[in-house]
């Protein structure tokens, strides 16, 4: 019985080694492909309409940090439109997002 258990162990161990070797070889073949490794495709992100449609103010109207902030707002409006402004301007002035602060000079004050 002891010999039978030992033989079953060696058969199972050999099978594990063979499966692992095949897996590693397959992965290596994928990486060495001329067109590069296969990358699973990700579905495209849904396009979300912006809440604020007015253009930002020209950064040249400002100096220092205000100018830099207005330039950044002009460069990445979709990001700022997705952020909530915590100064309360949505309740007092009717702003829709953080981007709204850069359309009327509110961000410079």
N, CA, C and O atoms as a GROMACS GRO file, in nm:
protein
  436
    1UNK      N    1   0.082  -0.119   0.000
    1UNK     CA    2   0.000   0.000   0.000
    1UNK      C    3   0.087   0.126   0.000
    1UNK      O    4   0.055   0.225  -0.066
    2UNK      N    5   0.196   0.120   0.075
    2UNK     CA    6   0.283   0.236   0.079
    2UNK      C    7   0.342   0.264  -0.058
    2UNK      O    8   0.356   0.381  -0.096
    3UNK      N    9   0.376   0.164  -0.132
    3UNK     CA   10   0.431   0.183  -0.266
    3UNK      C   11   0.326   0.242  -0.359
    3UNK      O   12   0.360   0.324  -0.444
    4UNK      N   13   0.203   0.204  -0.346
    4UNK     CA   14   0.096   0.255  -0.430
    4UNK      C   15   0.074   0.404  -0.404
    4UNK      O   16   0.055   0.480  -0.498
    5UNK      N   17   0.077   0.446  -0.278
    5UNK     CA   18   0.061   0.586  -0.242
    5UNK      C   19   0.177   0.668  -0.298
    5UNK      O   20   0.157   0.779  -0.348
    6UNK      N   21   0.295   0.616  -0.290
    6UNK     CA   22   0.412   0.686  -0.340
    6UNK      C   23   0.404   0.701  -0.492
    6UNK      O   24   0.439   0.806  -0.546
    7UNK      N   25   0.359   0.597  -0.561
    7UNK     CA   26   0.347   0.605  -0.706
    7UNK      C   27   0.242   0.707  -0.747
    7UNK      O   28   0.263   0.781  -0.844
    8UNK      N   29   0.128   0.713  -0.676
    8UNK     CA   30   0.024   0.811  -0.705
    8UNK      C   31   0.076   0.953  -0.683
    8UNK      O   32   0.043   1.045  -0.758
    9UNK      N   33   0.155   0.970  -0.580
    9UNK     CA   34   0.214   1.101  -0.552
    9UNK      C   35   0.304   1.146  -0.667
    9UNK      O   36   0.295   1.261  -0.711
   10UNK      N   37   0.389   1.058  -0.716
   10UNK     CA   38   0.480   1.093  -0.823
   10UNK      C   39   0.406   1.119  -0.954
   10UNK      O   40   0.447   1.207  -1.030
   11UNK      N   41   0.302   1.047  -0.980
   11UNK     CA   42   0.223   1.072  -1.100
   11UNK      C   43   0.158   1.210  -1.092
   11UNK      O   44   0.159   1.285  -1.190
   12UNK      N   45   0.100   1.243  -0.976
   12UNK     CA   46   0.036   1.374  -0.958
   12UNK      C   47   0.139   1.486  -0.968
   12UNK      O   48   0.113   1.589  -1.030
   13UNK      N   49   0.255   1.467  -0.906
   13UNK     CA   50   0.360   1.570  -0.910
   13UNK      C   51   0.408   1.593  -1.053
   13UNK      O   52   0.430   1.707  -1.094
   14UNK      N   53   0.426   1.485  -1.128
   14UNK     CA   54   0.468   1.497  -1.266
   14UNK      C   55   0.364   1.570  -1.350
   14UNK      O   56   0.397   1.654  -1.433
   15UNK      N   57   0.239   1.538  -1.326
   15UNK     CA   58   0.131   1.606  -1.398
   15UNK      C   59   0.130   1.756  -1.368
   15UNK      O   60   0.111   1.836  -1.460
   16UNK      N   61   0.150   1.795  -1.243
   16UNK     CA   62   0.154   1.937  -1.206
   16UNK      C   63   0.271   2.007  -1.275
   16UNK      O   64   0.255   2.118  -1.324
   17UNK      N   65   0.386   1.944  -1.279
   17UNK     CA   66   0.504   2.003  -1.343
   17UNK      C   67   0.480   2.021  -1.493
   17UNK      O   68   0.516   2.124  -1.549
   18UNK      N   69   0.421   1.922  -1.557
   18UNK     CA   70   0.395   1.930  -1.702
   18UNK      C   71   0.297   2.042  -1.732
   18UNK      O   72   0.317   2.118  -1.826
   19UNK      N   73   0.190   2.052  -1.652
   19UNK     CA   74   0.090   2.158  -1.675
   19UNK      C   75   0.154   2.295  -1.654
   19UNK      O   76   0.128   2.388  -1.730
   20UNK      N   77   0.236   2.309  -1.550
   20UNK     CA   78   0.303   2.437  -1.526
   20UNK      C   79   0.398   2.472  -1.640
   20UNK      O   80   0.405   2.588  -1.681
   21UNK      N   81   0.472   2.375  -1.690
   21UNK     CA   82   0.566   2.401  -1.800
   21UNK      C   83   0.491   2.443  -1.926
   21UNK      O   84   0.534   2.535  -1.996
   22UNK      N   85   0.381   2.377  -1.955
   22UNK     CA   86   0.302   2.415  -2.072
   22UNK      C   87   0.248   2.557  -2.056
   22UNK      O   88   0.248   2.635  -2.151
   23UNK      N   89   0.202   2.591  -1.935
   23UNK     CA   90   0.151   2.725  -1.909
   23UNK      C   91   0.258   2.832  -1.927
   23UNK      O   92   0.233   2.936  -1.989
   24UNK      N   93   0.376   2.806  -1.874
   24UNK     CA   94   0.485   2.903  -1.889
   24UNK      C   95   0.526   2.918  -2.035
   24UNK      O   96   0.552   3.029  -2.081
   25UNK      N   97   0.532   2.807  -2.108
   25UNK     CA   98   0.570   2.813  -2.249
   25UNK      C   99   0.466   2.890  -2.329
   25UNK      O  100   0.500   2.968  -2.418
   26UNK      N  101   0.341   2.869  -2.298
   26UNK     CA  102   0.233   2.939  -2.369
   26UNK      C  103   0.242   3.089  -2.343
   26UNK      O  104   0.229   3.170  -2.435
   27UNK      N  105   0.265   3.127  -2.218
   27UNK     CA  106   0.277   3.269  -2.182
   27UNK      C  107   0.399   3.331  -2.251
   27UNK      O  108   0.392   3.444  -2.300
   28UNK      N  109   0.509   3.259  -2.256
   28UNK     CA  110   0.629   3.310  -2.322
   28UNK      C  111   0.604   3.329  -2.471
   28UNK      O  112   0.654   3.424  -2.531
   29UNK      N  113   0.528   3.240  -2.531
   29UNK     CA  114   0.497   3.252  -2.673
   29UNK      C  115   0.410   3.374  -2.698
   29UNK      O  116   0.423   3.438  -2.802
   30UNK      N  117   0.320   3.407  -2.605
   30UNK     CA  118   0.234   3.525  -2.619
   30UNK      C  119   0.318   3.653  -2.612
   30UNK      O  120   0.295   3.746  -2.688
   31UNK      N  121   0.413   3.657  -2.521
   31UNK     CA  122   0.495   3.777  -2.503
   31UNK      C  123   0.588   3.798  -2.622
   31UNK      O  124   0.614   3.913  -2.659
   32UNK      N  125   0.638   3.691  -2.682
   32UNK     CA  126   0.733   3.701  -2.792
   32UNK      C  127   0.667   3.719  -2.928
   32UNK      O  128   0.736   3.713  -3.030
   33UNK      N  129   0.537   3.741  -2.932
   33UNK     CA  130   0.469   3.760  -3.060
   33UNK      C  131   0.523   3.886  -3.127
   33UNK      O  132   0.556   3.982  -3.058
   34UNK      N  133   0.532   3.890  -3.259
   34UNK     CA  134   0.584   4.008  -3.329
   34UNK      C  135   0.498   4.132  -3.305
   34UNK      O  136   0.550   4.244  -3.302
   35UNK      N  137   0.369   4.113  -3.290
   35UNK     CA  138   0.282   4.229  -3.268
   35UNK      C  139   0.261   4.258  -3.120
   35UNK      O  140   0.173   4.337  -3.085
   36UNK      N  141   0.340   4.195  -3.032
   36UNK     CA  142   0.331   4.220  -2.889
   36UNK      C  143   0.230   4.128  -2.822
   36UNK      O  144   0.157   4.056  -2.890
   37UNK      N  145   0.227   4.131  -2.691
   37UNK     CA  146   0.133   4.045  -2.619
   37UNK      C  147  -0.010   4.089  -2.642
   37UNK      O  148  -0.039   4.207  -2.664
   38UNK      N  149  -0.099   3.993  -2.636
   38UNK     CA  150  -0.241   4.025  -2.648
   38UNK      C  151  -0.288   4.092  -2.521
   38UNK      O  152  -0.266   4.040  -2.412
   39UNK      N  153  -0.352   4.204  -2.535
   39UNK     CA  154  -0.405   4.277  -2.420
   39UNK      C  155  -0.557   4.273  -2.432
   39UNK      O  156  -0.612   4.308  -2.536
   40UNK      N  157  -0.624   4.232  -2.325
   40UNK     CA  158  -0.771   4.232  -2.336
   40UNK      C  159  -0.823   4.372  -2.357
   40UNK      O  160  -0.779   4.468  -2.293
   41UNK      N  161  -0.917   4.383  -2.448
   41UNK     CA  162  -0.970   4.516  -2.477
   41UNK      C  163  -1.069   4.558  -2.369
   41UNK      O  164  -1.144   4.476  -2.317
   42UNK      N  165  -1.066   4.685  -2.337
   42UNK     CA  166  -1.159   4.738  -2.238
   42UNK      C  167  -1.269   4.814  -2.311
   42UNK      O  168  -1.243   4.878  -2.413
   43UNK      N  169  -1.389   4.807  -2.261
   43UNK     CA  170  -1.497   4.880  -2.328
   43UNK      C  171  -1.473   5.031  -2.317
   43UNK      O  172  -1.419   5.077  -2.216
   44UNK      N  173  -1.512   5.107  -2.416
   44UNK     CA  174  -1.490   5.252  -2.410
   44UNK      C  175  -1.576   5.314  -2.300
   44UNK      O  176  -1.685   5.266  -2.269
   45UNK      N  177  -1.524   5.420  -2.243
   45UNK     CA  178  -1.597   5.491  -2.139
   45UNK      C  179  -1.716   5.564  -2.201
   45UNK      O  180  -1.706   5.615  -2.313
   46UNK      N  181  -1.826   5.568  -2.130
   46UNK     CA  182  -1.940   5.640  -2.186
   46UNK      C  183  -1.912   5.790  -2.190
   46UNK      O  184  -1.849   5.844  -2.099
   47UNK      N  185  -1.958   5.855  -2.293
   47UNK     CA  186  -1.939   5.998  -2.308
   47UNK      C  187  -2.048   6.068  -2.226
   47UNK      O  188  -2.167   6.043  -2.245
   48UNK      N  189  -2.005   6.153  -2.136
   48UNK     CA  190  -2.097   6.224  -2.050
   48UNK      C  191  -2.098   6.370  -2.093
   48UNK      O  192  -1.994   6.433  -2.108
   49UNK      N  193  -2.216   6.423  -2.111
   49UNK     CA  194  -2.228   6.563  -2.149
   49UNK      C  195  -2.187   6.651  -2.032
   49UNK      O  196  -2.217   6.622  -1.916
   50UNK      N  197  -2.118   6.757  -2.064
   50UNK     CA  198  -2.076   6.850  -1.959
   50UNK      C  199  -2.194   6.926  -1.904
   50UNK      O  200  -2.288   6.960  -1.977
   51UNK      N  201  -2.189   6.954  -1.774
   51UNK     CA  202  -2.294   7.034  -1.712
   51UNK      C  203  -2.274   7.182  -1.740
   51UNK      O  204  -2.370   7.256  -1.762
   52UNK      N  205  -2.148   7.225  -1.741
   52UNK     CA  206  -2.117   7.366  -1.768
   52UNK      C  207  -2.075   7.379  -1.913
   52UNK      O  208  -1.978   7.316  -1.956
   53UNK      N  209  -2.147   7.459  -1.988
   53UNK     CA  210  -2.118   7.472  -2.131
   53UNK      C  211  -2.050   7.604  -2.166
   53UNK      O  212  -2.002   7.621  -2.278
   54UNK      N  213  -2.046   7.698  -2.072
   54UNK     CA  214  -1.981   7.827  -2.101
   54UNK      C  215  -1.830   7.810  -2.106
   54UNK      O  216  -1.775   7.725  -2.035
   55UNK      N  217  -1.760   7.888  -2.189
   55UNK     CA  218  -1.613   7.877  -2.194
   55UNK      C  219  -1.549   7.942  -2.072
   55UNK      O  220  -1.608   8.031  -2.010
   56UNK      N  221  -1.430   7.896  -2.038
   56UNK     CA  222  -1.357   7.956  -1.926
   56UNK      C  223  -1.300   8.091  -1.968
   56UNK      O  224  -1.283   8.119  -2.087
   57UNK      N  225  -1.272   8.174  -1.869
   57UNK     CA  226  -1.213   8.304  -1.897
   57UNK      C  227  -1.069   8.289  -1.945
   57UNK      O  228  -1.003   8.190  -1.912
   58UNK      N  229  -1.022   8.386  -2.021
   58UNK     CA  230  -0.886   8.383  -2.075
   58UNK      C  231  -0.786   8.397  -1.961
   58UNK      O  232  -0.794   8.492  -1.884
   59UNK      N  233  -0.691   8.304  -1.949
   59UNK     CA  234  -0.592   8.313  -1.842
   59UNK      C  235  -0.506   8.439  -1.849
   59UNK      O  236  -0.450   8.479  -1.748
   60UNK      N  237  -0.495   8.502  -1.965
   60UNK     CA  238  -0.413   8.623  -1.980
   60UNK      C  239  -0.471   8.740  -1.901
   60UNK      O  240  -0.402   8.840  -1.878
   61UNK      N  241  -0.596   8.730  -1.859
   61UNK     CA  242  -0.658   8.837  -1.780
   61UNK      C  243  -0.611   8.837  -1.634
   61UNK      O  244  -0.641   8.931  -1.560
   62UNK      N  245  -0.538   8.734  -1.594
   62UNK     CA  246  -0.500   8.718  -1.454
   62UNK      C  247  -0.349   8.708  -1.440
   62UNK      O  248  -0.278   8.694  -1.540
   63UNK      N  249  -0.300   8.717  -1.318
   63UNK     CA  250  -0.156   8.705  -1.290
   63UNK      C  251  -0.136   8.602  -1.180
   63UNK      O  252  -0.227   8.572  -1.103
   64UNK      N  253  -0.015   8.548  -1.173
   64UNK     CA  254   0.024   8.458  -1.065
   64UNK      C  255  -0.052   8.326  -1.064
   64UNK      O  256  -0.074   8.263  -1.167
   65UNK      N  257  -0.093   8.287  -0.941
   65UNK     CA  258  -0.161   8.160  -0.923
   65UNK      C  259  -0.299   8.158  -0.990
   65UNK      O  260  -0.344   8.054  -1.036
   66UNK      N  261  -0.364   8.272  -0.995
   66UNK     CA  262  -0.495   8.279  -1.060
   66UNK      C  263  -0.482   8.251  -1.210
   66UNK      O  264  -0.567   8.185  -1.269
   67UNK      N  265  -0.375   8.301  -1.269
   67UNK     CA  266  -0.351   8.274  -1.412
   67UNK      C  267  -0.327   8.126  -1.436
   67UNK      O  268  -0.381   8.067  -1.529
   68UNK      N  269  -0.244   8.066  -1.349
   68UNK     CA  270  -0.215   7.923  -1.362
   68UNK      C  271  -0.342   7.840  -1.344
   68UNK      O  272  -0.365   7.744  -1.418
   69UNK      N  273  -0.423   7.875  -1.246
   69UNK     CA  274  -0.547   7.802  -1.221
   69UNK      C  275  -0.642   7.812  -1.340
   69UNK      O  276  -0.706   7.713  -1.377
   70UNK      N  277  -0.653   7.931  -1.398
   70UNK     CA  278  -0.741   7.947  -1.515
   70UNK      C  279  -0.687   7.873  -1.637
   70UNK      O  280  -0.764   7.824  -1.719
   71UNK      N  281  -0.554   7.864  -1.650
   71UNK     CA  282  -0.496   7.788  -1.760
   71UNK      C  283  -0.525   7.640  -1.743
   71UNK      O  284  -0.558   7.571  -1.840
   72UNK      N  285  -0.514   7.589  -1.622
   72UNK     CA  286  -0.544   7.449  -1.594
   72UNK      C  287  -0.692   7.422  -1.621
   72UNK      O  288  -0.728   7.318  -1.677
   73UNK      N  289  -0.779   7.514  -1.580
   73UNK     CA  290  -0.922   7.498  -1.605
   73UNK      C  291  -0.951   7.492  -1.755
   73UNK      O  292  -1.040   7.420  -1.799
   74UNK      N  293  -0.875   7.567  -1.831
   74UNK     CA  294  -0.894   7.566  -1.976
   74UNK      C  295  -0.839   7.437  -2.037
   74UNK      O  296  -0.891   7.389  -2.138
   75UNK      N  297  -0.734   7.380  -1.977
   75UNK     CA  298  -0.673   7.259  -2.030
   75UNK      C  299  -0.754   7.133  -1.997
   75UNK      O  300  -0.761   7.042  -2.080
   76UNK      N  301  -0.815   7.127  -1.879
   76UNK     CA  302  -0.887   7.005  -1.838
   76UNK      C  303  -1.030   7.037  -1.792
   76UNK      O  304  -1.063   7.011  -1.676
   77UNK      N  305  -1.113   7.092  -1.878
   77UNK     CA  306  -1.247   7.131  -1.835
   77UNK      C  307  -1.335   7.013  -1.796
   77UNK      O  308  -1.419   7.025  -1.707
   78UNK      N  309  -1.318   6.898  -1.862
   78UNK     CA  310  -1.402   6.783  -1.829
   78UNK      C  311  -1.377   6.734  -1.686
   78UNK      O  312  -1.470   6.689  -1.619
   79UNK      N  313  -1.253   6.743  -1.641
   79UNK     CA  314  -1.222   6.701  -1.504
   79UNK      C  315  -1.289   6.794  -1.404
   79UNK      O  316  -1.353   6.749  -1.310
   80UNK      N  317  -1.273   6.925  -1.425
   80UNK     CA  318  -1.331   7.021  -1.331
   80UNK      C  319  -1.483   7.019  -1.335
   80UNK      O  320  -1.548   7.047  -1.234
   81UNK      N  321  -1.540   6.987  -1.449
   81UNK     CA  322  -1.685   6.981  -1.458
   81UNK      C  323  -1.741   6.863  -1.379
   81UNK      O  324  -1.858   6.864  -1.339
   82UNK      N  325  -1.659   6.762  -1.356
   82UNK     CA  326  -1.703   6.647  -1.278
   82UNK      C  327  -1.684   6.664  -1.129
   82UNK      O  328  -1.720   6.575  -1.052
   83UNK      N  329  -1.627   6.778  -1.085
   83UNK     CA  330  -1.601   6.800  -0.943
   83UNK      C  331  -1.701   6.898  -0.884
   83UNK      O  332  -1.746   6.991  -0.950
   84UNK      N  333  -1.735   6.874  -0.759
   84UNK     CA  334  -1.825   6.961  -0.686
   84UNK      C  335  -1.745   7.074  -0.622
   84UNK      O  336  -1.636   7.050  -0.570
   85UNK      N  337  -1.796   7.195  -0.627
   85UNK     CA  338  -1.730   7.309  -0.563
   85UNK      C  339  -1.788   7.324  -0.423
   85UNK      O  340  -1.909   7.332  -0.406
   86UNK      N  341  -1.701   7.328  -0.324
   86UNK     CA  342  -1.745   7.331  -0.185
   86UNK      C  343  -1.762   7.471  -0.126
   86UNK      O  344  -1.780   7.484  -0.005
   87UNK      N  345  -1.756   7.575  -0.208
   87UNK     CA  346  -1.770   7.710  -0.152
   87UNK      C  347  -1.917   7.751  -0.140
   87UNK      O  348  -1.947   7.856  -0.082
   88UNK      N  349  -2.007   7.672  -0.192
   88UNK     CA  350  -2.149   7.703  -0.182
   88UNK      C  351  -2.202   7.785  -0.297
   88UNK      O  352  -2.316   7.832  -0.292
   89UNK      N  353  -2.122   7.803  -0.401
   89UNK     CA  354  -2.165   7.885  -0.513
   89UNK      C  355  -2.279   7.821  -0.591
   89UNK      O  356  -2.348   7.888  -0.668
   90UNK      N  357  -2.298   7.691  -0.573
   90UNK     CA  358  -2.411   7.627  -0.641
   90UNK      C  359  -2.544   7.674  -0.582
   90UNK      O  360  -2.646   7.676  -0.651
   91UNK      N  361  -2.543   7.711  -0.455
   91UNK     CA  362  -2.665   7.758  -0.389
   91UNK      C  363  -2.685   7.908  -0.401
   91UNK      O  364  -2.798   7.956  -0.409
   92UNK      N  365  -2.572   7.983  -0.401
   92UNK     CA  366  -2.583   8.129  -0.401
   92UNK      C  367  -2.578   8.191  -0.541
   92UNK      O  368  -2.650   8.286  -0.569
   93UNK      N  369  -2.492   8.137  -0.628
   93UNK     CA  370  -2.474   8.196  -0.760
   93UNK      C  371  -2.538   8.110  -0.870
   93UNK      O  372  -2.560   8.157  -0.981
   94UNK      N  373  -2.566   7.985  -0.839
   94UNK     CA  374  -2.626   7.896  -0.938
   94UNK      C  375  -2.526   7.820  -1.023
   94UNK      O  376  -2.558   7.777  -1.134
   95UNK      N  377  -2.404   7.803  -0.971
   95UNK     CA  378  -2.303   7.729  -1.046
   95UNK      C  379  -2.339   7.581  -1.052
   95UNK      O  380  -2.407   7.528  -0.963
   96UNK      N  381  -2.294   7.515  -1.158
   96UNK     CA  382  -2.325   7.374  -1.180
   96UNK      C  383  -2.215   7.281  -1.135
   96UNK      O  384  -2.242   7.166  -1.098
   97UNK      N  385  -2.089   7.328  -1.138
   97UNK     CA  386  -1.974   7.246  -1.100
   97UNK      C  387  -1.857   7.339  -1.070
   97UNK      O  388  -1.871   7.462  -1.076
   98UNK      N  389  -1.742   7.281  -1.039
   98UNK     CA  390  -1.623   7.362  -1.014
   98UNK      C  391  -1.580   7.439  -1.139
   98UNK      O  392  -1.523   7.547  -1.128
   99UNK      N  393  -1.608   7.385  -1.255
   99UNK     CA  394  -1.574   7.456  -1.379
   99UNK      C  395  -1.648   7.588  -1.391
   99UNK      O  396  -1.596   7.682  -1.451
  100UNK      N  397  -1.766   7.597  -1.336
  100UNK     CA  398  -1.846   7.722  -1.342
  100UNK      C  399  -1.771   7.837  -1.278
  100UNK      O  400  -1.785   7.951  -1.322
  101UNK      N  401  -1.692   7.810  -1.175
  101UNK     CA  402  -1.617   7.917  -1.107
  101UNK      C  403  -1.515   7.983  -1.200
  101UNK      O  404  -1.475   8.097  -1.177
  102UNK      N  405  -1.474   7.912  -1.303
  102UNK     CA  406  -1.373   7.966  -1.396
  102UNK      C  407  -1.437   8.030  -1.520
  102UNK      O  408  -1.366   8.072  -1.610
  103UNK      N  409  -1.568   8.037  -1.524
  103UNK     CA  410  -1.635   8.100  -1.639
  103UNK      C  411  -1.678   8.242  -1.610
  103UNK      O  412  -1.711   8.316  -1.702
  104UNK      N  413  -1.678   8.282  -1.481
  104UNK     CA  414  -1.728   8.417  -1.449
  104UNK      C  415  -1.637   8.495  -1.353
  104UNK      O  416  -1.679   8.598  -1.301
  105UNK      N  417  -1.516   8.450  -1.330
  105UNK     CA  418  -1.425   8.522  -1.243
  105UNK      C  419  -1.438   8.488  -1.096
  105UNK      O  420  -1.361   8.540  -1.015
  106UNK      N  421  -1.531   8.404  -1.060
  106UNK     CA  422  -1.551   8.368  -0.920
  106UNK      C  423  -1.428   8.298  -0.862
  106UNK      O  424  -1.401   8.313  -0.743
  107UNK      N  425  -1.355   8.222  -0.942
  107UNK     CA  426  -1.239   8.149  -0.893
  107UNK      C  427  -1.124   8.241  -0.856
  107UNK      O  428  -1.040   8.203  -0.775
  108UNK      N  429  -1.119   8.360  -0.911
  108UNK     CA  430  -1.009   8.453  -0.884
  108UNK      C  431  -1.031   8.535  -0.758
  108UNK      O  432  -0.941   8.604  -0.712
  109UNK      N  433  -1.150   8.527  -0.702
  109UNK     CA  434  -1.177   8.608  -0.582
  109UNK      C  435  -1.147   8.533  -0.456
  109UNK      O  436  -1.165   8.587  -0.347
   0.00000   0.00000   0.00000
